[in-house]
Amino acid sequence: MKLRRTLSAVLAGALVAAALIAPATSNALVVGVGDQSPALFTNEHLKRFRSKRTRIIAPYDVALKRGEKQWLHDWMAQAVPARHEVVVAFNPPWTMQCPNVGGKKGCKPPTAKQFTRAFKAFRKEWPQIRIIQPWNEVNNLTQPTAHRPDMVVTYYNIVKKNCRGCTVLGADIQDLPNMVNYTRKLLAIFKKRKIATPKLWGLHNYTDVNRFVKDKNSSMRKIVRLLPGKIWLTETGGIYRFQPQNARQTFRPDLKRQARAIDALFKQANKYRSKVARIYLYNWFAAPADNRWDSGFLDASGQPRPAYKRLVRYKKYFR
């Protein structure tokens, strides 16, 4: 208990210091890095950028399960001495698989009661984490919220009520074909329930920057016309390889394309500078060979890929 209180005190100071780097009123575009590995904070290649912001994805009930709770404590124990400001995005439990196929029924969003209990436990365990995304990639079919935008609003409202003074993003949206309709439904539900419309949102713009979509057709162009306030690109970057669940190889391994996507990302972010306030690159380390997704800046041996070398051009944004 004593060790945990000491850790909490150190983390509180670290987050305050990080907040002073770029005040909330600043219009400066800032960049952070998201990765699930605690090795992120001691990686020599990342230290080159003096990164001070990071994002972690955790099961929404992480504080209620001993093993998972320890995993996040271990991750945070590395974030503390590195003095990183942390954003947490909640995901389904690790045991949940979405969407429901083959007669399975396990993919369903937590009830308001379940989410409230889990979030209160999270706040008690990690009171210093004060930037919250109530749910990750809400409109993706791999999430139980894909057909339940009403629950996204419910989770947002629960976090706002139980995390006074915290920064809470309205929703974490992915640039998928259903993005516009889903976002309109979200906004309508906020209005119907008379919950103040959020002024900060998360967007994952992988499609725009990896398919090099022209601005007139881009998801970014569409979403900025819908969402009030600011947008954080809470997960983005260049994809090295990606194989969807239907086994069709959408992105074959390509280092040059991945590097080009980094230029496309910063070009788009700067074009929409009045709306886009932050970028969180995902992820830093290469994924295992059996993982369908790999957007790492480092390869399997830990050496920089061309995308890393391209990122050096944008070092100034790591404020």
C-alpha positions in Angstrom: 0.0 0.0 0.0 2.8 2.4 0.9 4.5 1.7 -2.4 1.3 2.4 -4.3 0.7 5.7 -2.6 4.3 6.7 -3.3 3.9 5.8 -7.0 0.6 7.7 -7.2 2.3 10.8 -5.8 5.1 10.6 -8.2 2.8 10.1 -11.1 0.6 13.0 -10.1 3.7 15.3 -10.2 4.8 13.8 -13.6 1.4 14.5 -15.2 1.3 18.0 -13.9 4.7 18.6 -15.4 3.6 17.1 -18.7 0.5 19.3 -18.8 2.7 22.4 -18.5 4.5 21.4 -21.7 1.5 22.3 -23.9 -1.3 24.1 -22.0 -4.9 23.3 -22.9 -5.3 26.7 -24.5 -2.4 26.1 -26.9 -3.1 25.7 -30.6 0.2 23.9 -31.2 -0.1 20.5 -32.9 1.5 18.0 -30.6 2.5 14.3 -31.1 2.5 11.3 -28.8 3.0 7.6 -29.2 0.7 4.7 -28.3 2.0 1.2 -27.5 1.0 -1.6 -25.2 4.5 -2.5 -24.2 6.2 -0.9 -21.2 9.5 -1.1 -23.1 8.3 1.9 -24.9 9.5 4.2 -22.2 13.1 3.0 -22.2 13.5 2.6 -25.9 16.5 4.6 -27.1 15.0 5.3 -30.5 12.0 6.9 -28.9 14.1 9.0 -26.6 15.5 10.7 -29.6 12.1 12.5 -29.9 11.8 13.4 -26.2 8.2 12.1 -26.3 6.1 13.0 -23.3 2.6 11.8 -24.3 1.3 8.3 -24.7 -1.9 6.3 -25.1 -2.8 2.9 -23.7 -5.8 0.7 -24.6 -7.1 -1.3 -21.6 -10.1 -3.5 -20.9 -12.9 -1.4 -19.4 -12.9 -3.7 -16.4 -9.1 -3.8 -16.0 -9.3 -2.7 -12.3 -11.6 -5.6 -11.4 -9.3 -8.4 -12.5 -6.1 -9.0 -10.5 -3.9 -10.2 -13.4 -4.9 -7.4 -15.7 -4.7 -4.8 -13.0 -1.1 -5.8 -12.4 -0.3 -5.6 -16.1 -1.5 -2.0 -16.2 0.4 -1.2 -12.9 3.5 -2.6 -14.5 3.0 -0.4 -17.6 2.3 2.7 -15.5 5.4 2.0 -13.4 7.5 2.6 -16.5 5.4 5.6 -17.6 6.1 7.4 -14.2 9.8 7.9 -14.4 9.6 8.7 -18.1 7.2 11.5 -17.0 4.6 10.8 -19.7 1.1 12.2 -19.8 -1.2 9.2 -20.3 -4.4 8.8 -22.2 -6.4 5.6 -21.6 -8.9 4.2 -24.1 -11.3 1.4 -22.9 -11.8 -1.8 -24.8 -13.9 -4.9 -24.4 -12.6 -7.6 -22.0 -9.8 -9.6 -23.5 -12.1 -12.6 -23.6 -14.8 -10.9 -25.7 -14.8 -11.6 -29.4 -16.7 -9.3 -31.8 -18.7 -9.5 -33.9 -21.0 -12.4 -33.0 -20.6 -15.1 -35.6 -21.6 -18.8 -35.8 -24.4 -18.4 -33.3 -22.2 -16.8 -30.6 -23.7 -14.1 -28.4 -20.8 -13.0 -26.3 -20.3 -9.6 -28.0 -22.5 -7.2 -26.2 -21.8 -3.8 -24.6 -21.5 -3.6 -20.8 -24.6 -2.3 -19.0 -24.5 1.1 -17.4 -24.3 -0.5 -14.0 -21.3 -2.7 -15.1 -19.5 0.2 -16.7 -20.1 2.4 -13.7 -18.7 -0.2 -11.3 -15.7 -0.8 -13.4 -14.9 2.9 -14.0 -15.2 3.8 -10.3 -12.7 1.0 -9.6 -10.4 2.3 -12.3 -10.5 5.8 -10.8 -9.7 4.5 -7.3 -6.8 2.5 -8.7 -5.3 5.1 -11.0 -6.7 8.6 -10.0 -3.9 10.4 -11.8 -5.0 9.3 -15.2 -7.2 12.2 -16.2 -7.5 11.9 -20.0 -10.2 9.3 -20.8 -11.6 7.8 -23.9 -14.7 5.9 -22.7 -14.6 3.4 -25.6 -12.2 2.6 -28.3 -13.1 2.7 -32.0 -16.8 2.8 -31.3 -18.1 2.2 -34.9 -15.8 -0.8 -35.6 -17.5 -4.2 -35.9 -14.8 -5.6 -33.6 -16.5 -3.5 -30.8 -19.8 -4.2 -29.0 -20.7 -0.6 -29.6 -20.8 -0.9 -33.4 -24.6 -1.0 -33.4 -25.1 0.7 -30.1 -24.2 4.4 -30.3 -26.6 4.9 -27.4 -24.2 3.0 -25.1 -21.3 5.2 -26.2 -23.2 8.3 -25.0 -24.0 6.4 -21.7 -20.4 5.6 -21.1 -19.3 9.2 -21.8 -21.9 10.5 -19.3 -20.7 8.0 -16.7 -17.1 9.1 -17.0 -18.0 12.8 -17.0 -20.0 12.3 -13.8 -17.3 10.3 -12.0 -14.2 12.0 -13.2 -14.6 15.7 -12.3 -12.0 17.9 -14.0 -10.9 15.2 -16.4 -10.5 15.5 -20.1 -13.1 13.1 -21.6 -13.3 12.6 -25.4 -16.8 12.3 -26.8 -16.1 9.2 -28.9 -13.3 7.5 -30.5 -14.3 7.1 -34.2 -12.6 5.2 -37.0 -12.7 6.3 -40.6 -14.8 3.4 -41.8 -17.7 3.6 -44.3 -20.3 3.9 -41.5 -18.4 6.8 -39.9 -20.8 9.6 -41.0 -24.1 7.9 -40.2 -22.7 6.6 -36.9 -21.5 10.1 -35.9 -24.8 11.7 -36.8 -26.6 9.1 -34.6 -24.2 9.9 -31.7 -24.8 13.6 -32.0 -28.6 13.1 -32.1 -28.5 10.9 -29.0 -26.5 13.6 -27.1 -29.1 16.1 -28.1 -32.1 13.9 -27.2 -30.7 13.1 -23.8 -29.9 16.7 -23.2 -26.3 15.9 -22.5 -23.9 18.7 -23.5 -22.3 17.9 -26.8 -18.6 17.1 -26.3 -16.1 19.6 -27.7 -13.3 17.0 -28.0 -13.3 13.9 -30.1 -11.0 11.1 -31.2 -10.5 9.9 -34.8 -8.5 7.1 -36.3 -7.7 8.2 -39.9 -5.8 5.1 -41.1 -7.8 4.9 -44.4 -7.1 8.5 -45.4 -3.4 8.4 -44.8 -2.6 4.8 -45.9 -4.7 4.9 -49.1 -3.6 8.4 -49.9 -7.2 9.6 -50.3 -7.6 13.0 -51.9 -8.8 15.7 -49.6 -12.2 16.1 -51.4 -13.0 12.5 -50.7 -11.3 12.1 -47.3 -12.9 11.1 -44.1 -11.3 14.0 -42.4 -13.1 16.5 -44.6 -16.4 14.8 -43.8 -15.9 14.5 -40.1 -14.7 18.1 -39.4 -18.0 19.3 -40.9 -19.9 17.1 -38.4 -18.0 17.4 -35.1 -18.0 20.5 -33.0 -14.7 21.5 -31.2 -11.4 19.8 -31.6 -10.2 16.5 -32.9 -7.4 14.3 -31.6 -6.0 11.7 -34.0 -5.9 9.2 -31.1 -4.6 6.4 -33.3 -2.9 6.8 -36.6 0.3 6.1 -38.6 1.7 4.1 -41.5 0.6 0.5 -41.9 3.4 -1.9 -42.8 1.0 -4.8 -43.3 -2.6 -5.7 -42.5 -4.7 -8.7 -43.2 -8.4 -8.3 -42.4 -10.4 -11.1 -40.7 -11.8 -12.2 -44.0 -8.2 -13.3 -45.0 -8.0 -10.9 -47.9 -4.6 -9.2 -47.8 -5.5 -5.5 -47.9 -2.0 -4.2 -47.2 0.9 -6.4 -48.1 4.2 -5.7 -46.4 5.6 -2.5 -47.9 8.1 -0.3 -46.1 8.0 2.5 -48.7 4.2 2.8 -48.5 4.4 2.9 -44.8 6.9 5.8 -44.9 4.9 7.7 -47.4 1.9 7.4 -45.1 3.7 9.4 -42.4 4.1 12.3 -44.9 0.4 12.0 -45.8 -0.5 12.0 -42.1 1.3 15.3 -41.2 0.1 16.9 -44.4 -3.5 16.2 -43.5 -3.1 17.2 -39.9 -1.5 20.5 -40.8 -4.2 21.2 -43.4 -6.8 20.8 -40.7 -4.7 22.5 -38.1 -7.7 24.6 -36.8 -9.5 21.3 -35.8 -6.7 18.8 -35.2 -4.9 19.4 -31.9 -3.0 16.1 -31.3 -1.6 13.0 -33.0 -1.0 9.7 -31.3 1.1 7.4 -33.5 0.5 3.7 -33.2 2.5 1.6 -32.7 6.2 1.8 -31.9 7.3 -1.8 -32.0 6.8 -4.4 -34.7 4.0 -6.9 -34.1 4.6 -10.6 -34.0 4.5 -12.4 -37.4 1.2 -14.0 -36.6 -0.5 -10.7 -35.8 -2.8 -9.5 -38.6 -1.7 -5.9 -37.9 1.8 -4.2 -38.0 2.3 -0.5 -38.0 5.5 -0.4 -35.9 8.2 2.2 -36.5 10.8 -0.4 -35.5 11.2 -3.8 -37.1 11.2 -7.2 -35.4 14.9 -6.8 -34.5 14.2 -3.4 -32.9 15.9 -1.4 -35.7 14.2 1.7 -37.3 12.2 1.2 -40.4 12.1 3.8 -43.2 8.9 5.2 -41.5 11.0 6.0 -38.4 13.5 7.9 -40.5 10.6 9.8 -42.1 9.2 10.6 -38.7 12.5 12.4 -37.8 11.4 15.2 -40.2 8.5 15.9 -37.8 10.5 15.8 -34.6 9.4 19.4 -33.8 5.9 18.3 -33.1 6.9 16.2 -30.1 6.4 19.1 -27.7 
